[in-house]
Amino acid sequence: SIYFRIPNSDYDINFKKFHFSFSESKITLEDFEYNPRNIDETFFAESDFRQTRLRISIPSIQLSGIDYVNFIQHKQLHFQSLKLSNGIMDILMNNDKNFKVDSTFNPMPNELFNSFNNALLIDRITINNGDIIYNQRFQIGGKKAIITINHLNIMAIQNAYTLKKNITSTISANFKINNTAPMMISMQLPLSSKVFSLRYSGTCGSMIMSDLNTYLDNAEAIKFKSGKLESAAFDIDITDGKATGNVRAVYTDLKIEPSNFKTSQSKTRRSVNTFLANTFAIHKNNLPDKKGVIKPGIIKFHRAHDTAFIEMIWLSLRSGLENITGI
């Protein structure tokens, strides 16, 4: 067993086995774990402001194709491939506390990449059968809002364009949302860009909308009473933190109702608001017309300084879904 106490951090790294083969240019780690030193309540109690807690467990990590000459001459770690198998990432955010605005900063991929100054390069990253569990809590001991990404498979290839002196990551991913709706995404992410930009598109398969209530019922003012998504497709461009694009979704029988999430409005008031929304505002169905044309949702979203990378992807897409549905 190998254990690292990360300096100036609340986290430790440990793994059970480490294998290095000079002749095969390969490094293998088994049972890798990245965890906070303390239990959740102690971890969150150490700060007066909102924190995000991570727990990462990966049974197998393989790094291969080590460029020894480049490391000796330029102090640059260059691997041909990184493969992660059957990993689990558990994320918990304590929304019962406020952001510390003057220190809240979520670096984007291009900012992280440029901060490394090309000290670490990986040509291909593969993730097989991963799971992400995203939780938010809004009061100590209260119910958590949960959404999961299951059976996650990712292939990321870094392309270096020597003439343009830039590096772009081409990413393909497929997974299931809450272990039900299949989703596919492809992404072009300019890592060496000075501003945060990317382009991504994808599709989502059939879903019963109430399957999202594990999150909505404990994080939003409303949840889905009924509705079925038949399919969805989206195409989104983000330039310097500003998202534009469209989403096309085919769905039927969309209705909402008040959630159990506590807000400043009374349950009665929220019931009136959802009744009015179901009656007048919400587009209950979105089906192709006689010519097969589907009403698109227009995406307009601008990143705030504290918006994280995954949040940016989701909130951009959500703006288009809200435009279609009228929610």
C-alpha positions as CSV (number, residue, x, y, z in Angstrom):
1,S,0.0,0.0,0.0
2,I,1.2,3.5,-0.9
3,Y,-0.1,6.6,0.8
4,F,0.4,10.3,0.0
5,R,-0.7,13.1,2.2
6,I,-1.3,16.0,-0.2
7,P,0.3,19.3,1.1
8,N,-2.0,22.2,1.7
9,S,-5.0,20.0,1.1
10,D,-7.7,18.2,3.0
11,Y,-7.3,15.1,0.7
12,D,-5.0,12.1,0.6
13,I,-4.1,9.6,-2.2
14,N,-3.5,6.0,-1.7
15,F,-3.4,2.8,-3.8
16,K,-2.7,-0.8,-3.0
17,K,-0.2,-1.7,-5.8
18,F,2.2,0.1,-8.1
19,H,3.9,-1.6,-11.0
20,F,6.4,0.1,-13.3
21,S,7.9,-1.6,-16.3
22,F,10.8,0.3,-18.0
23,S,10.9,-2.1,-20.9
24,E,7.2,-1.9,-21.6
25,S,7.0,1.9,-20.8
26,K,4.0,1.2,-18.6
27,I,2.8,2.2,-15.1
28,T,-0.1,0.4,-13.4
29,L,-1.9,1.5,-10.3
30,E,-4.4,-0.8,-8.5
31,D,-7.2,0.3,-6.2
32,F,-6.5,4.0,-6.4
33,E,-8.4,6.2,-4.0
34,Y,-8.6,10.0,-3.6
35,N,-10.5,10.9,-0.4
36,P,-10.8,13.6,2.2
37,R,-9.2,12.8,5.5
38,N,-12.4,13.5,7.5
39,I,-16.0,12.5,7.4
40,D,-18.4,14.8,5.5
41,E,-19.6,16.8,8.6
42,T,-16.1,17.5,9.7
43,F,-14.9,18.3,6.2
44,F,-17.7,20.9,5.7
45,A,-17.5,22.3,9.3
46,E,-13.9,23.4,8.6
47,S,-15.1,26.2,6.3
48,D,-17.7,28.9,6.8
49,F,-18.4,28.7,3.1
50,R,-19.7,26.3,0.5
51,Q,-17.4,23.4,-0.4
52,T,-17.5,20.5,-2.9
53,R,-16.4,17.2,-1.5
54,L,-15.0,14.5,-3.8
55,R,-14.5,10.8,-3.3
56,I,-12.8,8.9,-6.2
57,S,-12.2,5.2,-6.4
58,I,-10.6,3.6,-9.5
59,P,-9.7,-0.1,-9.4
60,S,-7.3,0.1,-12.3
61,I,-5.2,2.9,-13.8
62,Q,-2.8,2.3,-16.7
63,L,-0.3,4.7,-18.2
64,S,1.6,3.5,-21.2
65,G,4.0,4.8,-23.8
66,I,6.3,6.9,-21.6
67,D,8.6,9.2,-23.5
68,Y,11.8,9.0,-21.4
69,V,13.9,11.1,-23.7
70,N,11.5,14.0,-23.6
71,F,11.3,13.8,-19.8
72,I,15.1,13.9,-19.4
73,Q,15.7,16.7,-21.9
74,H,12.6,18.9,-21.3
75,K,11.2,17.8,-17.9
76,Q,8.0,17.0,-19.7
77,L,5.9,14.0,-18.9
78,H,4.4,12.6,-22.1
79,F,2.3,9.5,-22.2
80,Q,0.7,7.8,-25.2
81,S,-2.3,6.7,-23.3
82,L,-4.1,6.7,-19.9
83,K,-6.8,4.1,-19.2
84,L,-9.2,4.2,-16.3
85,S,-11.5,1.3,-15.6
86,N,-14.7,0.9,-13.4
87,G,-14.1,4.1,-11.5
88,I,-16.6,5.8,-9.2
89,M,-16.7,9.6,-8.5
90,D,-18.9,10.7,-5.6
91,I,-19.5,14.5,-5.5
92,L,-21.3,16.3,-2.7
93,M,-21.9,20.1,-2.5
94,N,-23.2,21.6,0.8
95,N,-25.6,24.3,-0.4
96,D,-26.6,25.0,3.2
97,K,-23.7,27.5,3.2
98,N,-23.0,30.5,1.0
99,F,-20.3,30.9,-1.6
100,K,-17.2,33.0,-0.6
101,V,-17.4,35.2,-3.6
102,D,-13.9,36.7,-3.4
103,S,-12.3,33.2,-3.5
104,T,-14.7,31.1,-5.5
105,F,-13.0,30.1,-8.7
106,N,-13.6,27.0,-10.9
107,P,-10.8,26.9,-13.5
108,M,-11.8,25.8,-16.9
109,P,-9.9,23.0,-18.8
110,N,-7.9,25.5,-20.9
111,E,-6.9,27.4,-17.8
112,L,-5.7,24.2,-16.1
113,F,-3.9,23.0,-19.2
114,N,-2.1,26.3,-19.7
115,S,-1.1,26.4,-16.0
116,F,0.7,23.1,-16.5
117,N,2.8,24.8,-19.2
118,N,2.9,21.6,-21.2
119,A,4.5,19.7,-18.3
120,L,2.1,16.9,-18.7
121,L,0.8,15.6,-22.1
122,I,-1.4,12.5,-22.7
123,D,-2.3,11.6,-26.3
124,R,-5.3,9.4,-25.5
125,I,-7.5,9.1,-22.4
126,T,-9.9,6.2,-22.1
127,I,-12.5,5.7,-19.4
128,N,-14.4,2.4,-19.3
129,N,-17.6,1.8,-17.4
130,G,-17.4,4.7,-14.9
131,D,-20.0,6.1,-12.6
132,I,-20.6,9.6,-11.3
133,I,-22.9,10.3,-8.4
134,Y,-23.7,14.0,-8.0
135,N,-25.3,15.1,-4.7
136,Q,-26.4,18.5,-3.3
137,R,-27.6,19.0,0.2
138,F,-29.5,22.1,1.3
139,Q,-29.6,21.5,5.1
140,I,-27.6,19.4,7.5
141,G,-29.2,16.0,7.8
142,G,-31.7,16.8,5.1
143,K,-32.4,14.8,2.0
144,K,-29.9,15.0,-0.8
145,A,-30.7,15.9,-4.4
146,I,-29.1,13.1,-6.4
147,I,-28.5,12.6,-10.1
148,T,-26.2,9.8,-11.5
149,I,-24.3,9.2,-14.7
150,N,-23.9,5.5,-15.1
151,H,-21.9,3.2,-17.4
152,L,-19.8,6.1,-18.6
153,N,-17.4,5.5,-21.5
154,I,-15.1,8.2,-22.7
155,M,-12.5,8.4,-25.4
156,A,-10.4,11.7,-25.5
157,I,-7.7,12.3,-28.1
158,Q,-5.4,15.2,-27.9
159,N,-4.5,16.7,-31.3
160,A,-1.5,19.0,-31.6
161,Y,-1.5,21.4,-34.6
162,T,2.1,22.4,-34.9
163,L,1.6,25.2,-37.4
164,K,-1.2,26.8,-35.4
165,K,0.6,26.0,-32.1
166,N,-2.5,24.8,-30.5
167,I,-3.8,21.6,-28.9
168,T,-7.4,20.4,-29.1
169,S,-9.1,17.5,-27.3
170,T,-11.6,15.5,-29.3
171,I,-13.9,13.8,-26.8
172,S,-16.6,11.1,-27.4
173,A,-18.8,9.9,-24.5
174,N,-21.8,7.6,-23.9
175,F,-23.6,7.0,-20.7
176,K,-27.0,6.7,-19.0
177,I,-28.7,9.3,-16.9
178,N,-30.0,7.8,-13.6
179,N,-29.4,4.4,-15.2
180,T,-32.2,4.9,-17.7
181,A,-31.9,7.4,-20.5
182,P,-29.0,6.7,-22.9
183,M,-27.0,9.7,-24.0
184,M,-24.2,10.3,-26.4
185,I,-21.9,13.4,-26.6
186,S,-19.1,14.5,-28.8
187,M,-17.0,17.5,-28.0
188,Q,-14.2,19.7,-29.4
189,L,-12.3,21.3,-26.6
190,P,-9.4,23.8,-27.4
191,L,-7.1,23.2,-24.5
192,S,-4.4,25.7,-25.4
193,S,-7.0,28.5,-26.0
194,K,-6.5,31.7,-24.0
195,V,-10.3,31.9,-23.5
196,F,-12.8,29.2,-22.4
197,S,-14.4,27.8,-25.6
198,L,-15.8,24.5,-26.8
199,R,-18.3,23.0,-29.1
200,Y,-20.4,19.9,-28.2
201,S,-23.4,18.1,-29.7
202,G,-25.2,14.9,-28.8
203,T,-28.4,12.9,-28.5
204,C,-30.6,11.6,-25.7
205,G,-32.9,8.6,-25.9
206,S,-36.3,7.9,-24.4
207,M,-36.9,8.9,-20.7
208,I,-39.8,9.1,-18.3
209,M,-39.4,12.6,-17.0
210,S,-40.2,11.8,-13.4
211,D,-37.0,9.8,-13.3
212,L,-35.3,13.1,-12.7
213,N,-37.3,13.8,-9.6
214,T,-34.6,12.2,-7.4
215,Y,-32.8,15.5,-8.0
216,L,-35.6,18.0,-8.7
217,D,-37.7,17.0,-5.6
218,N,-34.9,18.1,-3.3
219,A,-33.2,20.9,-5.3
220,E,-35.8,22.8,-7.3
221,A,-39.2,24.3,-6.6
222,I,-41.0,22.0,-9.1
223,K,-40.8,18.4,-10.2
224,F,-42.3,16.4,-13.1
225,K,-45.8,15.0,-12.5
226,S,-45.8,13.4,-16.0
227,G,-44.2,13.5,-19.3
228,K,-42.2,11.3,-21.7
229,L,-39.1,12.3,-23.7
230,E,-39.0,10.4,-26.9
231,S,-35.7,11.8,-28.1
232,A,-33.5,14.9,-28.1
233,A,-30.6,16.3,-30.1
234,F,-28.5,19.4,-29.3
235,D,-25.7,21.4,-30.9
236,I,-24.0,24.0,-28.7
237,D,-21.1,26.4,-29.2
238,I,-19.4,28.2,-26.3
239,T,-17.1,31.1,-27.1
240,D,-15.4,33.0,-24.3
241,G,-17.9,31.6,-21.8
242,K,-21.0,32.5,-23.9
243,A,-23.2,29.6,-25.1
244,T,-25.4,29.6,-28.2
245,G,-27.1,26.9,-30.2
246,N,-30.3,24.9,-30.2
247,V,-31.9,21.7,-28.8
248,R,-34.6,19.7,-30.5
249,A,-36.7,17.5,-28.2
250,V,-39.7,15.3,-29.0
251,Y,-41.9,14.8,-25.9
252,T,-45.5,14.4,-24.8
253,D,-47.8,14.9,-21.8
254,L,-45.5,17.3,-19.9
255,K,-46.9,18.4,-16.5
256,I,-45.2,19.8,-13.4
257,E,-46.2,19.9,-9.7
258,P,-44.7,21.5,-6.5
259,S,-41.7,19.7,-5.1
260,N,-40.8,19.1,-1.5
261,F,-38.0,21.5,-1.7
262,K,-38.3,24.4,0.8
263,T,-38.6,27.8,-0.7
264,S,-39.7,31.3,0.4
265,Q,-43.1,30.6,-1.2
266,S,-45.8,28.5,0.6
267,K,-46.8,25.1,-0.8
268,T,-50.2,26.6,-1.6
269,R,-48.7,29.5,-3.5
270,R,-46.5,27.1,-5.5
271,S,-49.5,24.9,-6.2
272,V,-51.3,27.9,-7.7
273,N,-48.2,28.8,-9.8
274,T,-47.8,25.3,-11.1
275,F,-51.5,25.1,-12.0
276,L,-51.2,28.3,-14.0
277,A,-48.0,27.1,-15.6
278,N,-49.6,23.8,-16.6
279,T,-52.7,25.6,-17.9
280,F,-51.2,28.5,-19.8
281,A,-47.4,28.6,-20.0
282,I,-46.0,25.1,-20.4
283,H,-45.9,23.5,-23.9
284,K,-47.2,20.1,-23.0
285,N,-46.2,18.4,-26.3
286,N,-43.5,19.0,-28.8
287,L,-44.0,16.8,-31.9
288,P,-42.9,17.1,-35.5
289,D,-45.4,18.9,-37.8
290,K,-46.7,17.5,-41.1
291,K,-43.4,18.4,-42.7
292,G,-41.4,16.7,-39.9
293,V,-40.2,20.0,-38.5
294,I,-39.7,20.2,-34.8
295,K,-39.8,23.5,-32.8
296,P,-36.2,24.1,-31.5
297,G,-35.2,25.5,-28.1
298,I,-32.8,28.4,-28.5
299,I,-29.8,28.3,-26.2
300,K,-28.6,31.5,-24.6
301,F,-26.4,31.3,-21.5
302,H,-23.4,33.3,-20.2
303,R,-21.0,31.8,-17.7
304,A,-20.7,33.4,-14.3
305,H,-17.2,33.5,-12.6
306,D,-18.2,30.7,-10.2
307,T,-19.7,28.3,-12.8
308,A,-17.8,25.0,-13.0
309,F,-17.1,23.1,-16.2
310,I,-19.8,20.4,-15.9
311,E,-22.3,23.1,-14.7
312,M,-21.6,25.2,-17.8
313,I,-22.4,22.2,-20.0
314,W,-25.6,21.4,-18.2
315,L,-26.9,25.0,-17.7
316,S,-26.3,25.8,-21.4
317,L,-28.3,22.8,-22.4
318,R,-31.0,23.5,-19.8
319,S,-31.5,27.0,-21.2
320,G,-32.6,25.5,-24.5
321,L,-34.9,22.9,-22.7
322,E,-36.6,25.7,-20.7
323,N,-37.1,27.7,-24.0
324,I,-38.9,24.7,-25.6
325,T,-41.0,23.7,-22.6
326,G,-41.9,27.1,-21.2
327,I,-40.9,26.1,-17.7
